[in-house]
Amino acid sequence: MTLLRRRRGTGSLRSEGGMTVVELSISLAGLAVVGAMLVTFFVGVTRVDRLHEADDDALLTLRTVREHITRDVREARGFVVAGAAGMTMWHDADWDGVLDDGELVAWKIGDDGVLTRQIDGEDAVVLTRGLESASSSFRFDGASAVDIRTVDILLTAGVATGPPSTDRSLQFEVSLRNMP
């Protein structure tokens, strides 16, 4: 309840408490500035969080692919075909020293950035998409497939995080363990 009193010497009524319109306007302007700063801060934090999440997802995918390739190379008895965009290995599943059906495993990086794994002519399984095919490669320590003992693999994935996009690379070396 507001008490109104007459000021001495004037005929006007003046409130004893409350805010004037000017004071209220200044307060609201200050609140609007603080609110705009908070919104800008939260938008920036959300953007950075999405960038980190996309980067983490790309690295997790590359590490998972590394595990699959490493297992296949270590279990292989030898290489049959070796090239910069792919390799085919012999997995002697029954350890009889004879190349049987189902014992060839092929890895290929397509021009479209798709990495596939294929067993002896069956349908290829897509392990990841979004590789940079120009900068991803397989390199070998031997001149011909029968001389290869170690493969150096470079996988580069594009991280679509908005402009500018970034790339994440994973390079690793794997050696054959099960050579005849």
C-alpha positions in Angstrom: 0.0 0.0 0.0 1.5 3.3 -1.0 1.1 6.3 1.2 0.6 9.6 -0.5 1.4 12.8 1.2 1.0 16.3 0.1 4.3 18.1 -0.2 4.5 21.4 1.6 4.2 24.4 -0.7 2.9 22.4 -3.7 -0.4 21.0 -4.6 1.0 17.7 -5.9 0.9 14.3 -4.4 4.1 12.3 -4.3 4.5 8.6 -3.6 6.7 7.8 -0.7 8.0 4.5 -2.3 8.4 2.8 -5.7 10.3 3.5 -8.9 10.0 6.1 -11.5 9.6 5.2 -15.2 13.1 6.3 -15.9 14.6 4.1 -13.1 12.5 1.1 -14.4 13.7 1.7 -18.0 17.4 1.8 -16.9 16.9 -1.4 -15.0 15.3 -3.2 -17.9 18.0 -2.0 -20.3 20.7 -3.4 -18.0 18.8 -6.6 -17.7 18.5 -6.8 -21.5 22.3 -6.3 -21.9 23.0 -9.1 -19.3 20.5 -11.4 -21.0 22.1 -10.8 -24.4 25.5 -11.6 -23.0 24.2 -14.9 -21.5 22.5 -15.9 -24.7 25.7 -15.3 -26.6 27.7 -17.3 -24.0 25.3 -20.3 -24.2 25.3 -20.3 -28.0 29.1 -20.3 -28.0 29.3 -23.1 -25.4 26.8 -25.2 -27.4 28.8 -24.7 -30.6 32.0 -25.6 -29.0 30.4 -28.7 -27.4 29.1 -29.8 -30.9 32.6 -29.3 -32.3 34.2 -31.4 -29.6 31.5 -34.1 -29.9 32.1 -34.4 -33.7 35.8 -34.5 -33.2 35.5 -37.2 -30.5 33.2 -39.3 -32.8 35.7 -39.1 -35.7 38.6 -40.2 -33.5 36.5 -43.0 -31.9 35.6 -44.3 -35.4 39.2 -44.2 -36.5 40.3 -46.1 -33.4 37.6 -48.7 -33.9 38.7 -49.2 -37.5 42.3 -49.4 -36.3 41.4 -52.3 -34.0 39.7 -54.2 -36.9 42.6 -53.7 -39.3 45.2 -54.5 -36.7 43.4 -57.8 -35.8 43.2 -58.8 -39.5 46.9 -58.0 -40.3 48.2 -59.8 -37.2 46.1 -62.9 -37.9 47.1 -62.9 -41.6 49.6 -65.4 -43.0 50.6 -63.0 -45.7 49.6 -60.4 -48.2 48.2 -61.3 -51.6 47.6 -57.8 -53.0 49.0 -54.6 -51.7 48.3 -51.0 -52.9 47.9 -47.5 -51.6 44.1 -47.7 -51.6 43.7 -51.3 -50.4 45.2 -54.6 -49.4 44.2 -58.3 -49.5 45.5 -60.7 -46.9 45.4 -64.5 -46.5 43.9 -65.8 -43.3 44.7 -69.5 -43.1 41.7 -70.3 -40.9 42.4 -74.0 -40.6 46.2 -73.7 -40.6 46.7 -76.2 -43.3 48.9 -74.0 -45.5 46.4 -74.1 -48.4 44.4 -71.1 -49.6 40.8 -72.2 -49.2 37.5 -70.4 -49.9 36.7 -67.8 -47.3 40.4 -67.1 -46.3 41.0 -63.9 -48.2 40.2 -60.6 -46.5 40.3 -57.4 -48.5 40.4 -53.8 -47.2 39.7 -50.9 -49.5 39.4 -47.1 -49.3 37.1 -46.0 -52.0 37.3 -42.8 -53.9 34.1 -41.7 -52.1 35.8 -42.1 -48.7 34.2 -45.3 -47.8 36.3 -47.9 -46.0 35.2 -51.5 -46.6 36.2 -55.0 -45.5 35.4 -57.9 -47.7 35.8 -61.6 -47.2 36.5 -63.7 -50.3 34.1 -62.0 -52.7 31.2 -61.7 -50.3 29.4 -58.4 -50.0 31.7 -55.7 -48.7 31.0 -54.4 -45.2 31.2 -50.7 -44.8 33.2 -49.9 -41.6 33.2 -46.1 -42.0 32.3 -43.3 -44.3 33.9 -39.8 -44.5 37.5 -40.7 -45.0 39.6 -38.4 -47.0 40.6 -40.8 -49.7 43.4 -38.5 -51.0 45.2 -38.5 -47.7 44.3 -42.0 -46.4 46.6 -44.8 -47.5 48.3 -48.1 -46.9 52.1 -48.3 -47.3 54.1 -51.5 -47.1 57.7 -52.4 -46.3 58.1 -54.8 -49.2 58.2 -54.3 -53.0 55.9 -57.2 -53.7 53.0 -58.7 -51.7 55.0 -61.8 -50.7 57.8 -59.7 -49.2 55.6 -57.6 -47.0 55.8 -58.0 -43.3 54.7 -54.6 -42.0 52.0 -52.2 -43.2 51.9 -48.5 -42.3 48.3 -47.2 -42.3 47.2 -43.5 -42.4 43.5 -42.8 -42.1 42.2 -39.3 -42.3 38.6 -38.5 -41.5 36.8 -35.2 -42.3 35.1 -33.7 -39.3 32.1 -31.7 -40.5 31.9 -29.1 -37.7 30.9 -26.2 -39.8 33.1 -23.7 -41.4 36.0 -24.4 -41.5 35.9 -28.2 -41.5 38.8 -30.0 -40.0 40.5 -33.4 -40.5 41.5 -35.9 -37.9 44.2 -38.4 -38.8 45.3 -41.7 -37.2 48.6 -43.3 -38.3 49.7 -46.7 -37.1 51.9 -49.6 -38.1 51.0 -53.3 -37.9 53.2 -56.3 -38.5 52.3 -59.8 -39.5 52.5 -62.3 -36.6 51.4 -65.6 -38.3 53.8 -66.0 -41.1 54.5 -69.5 -42.4 
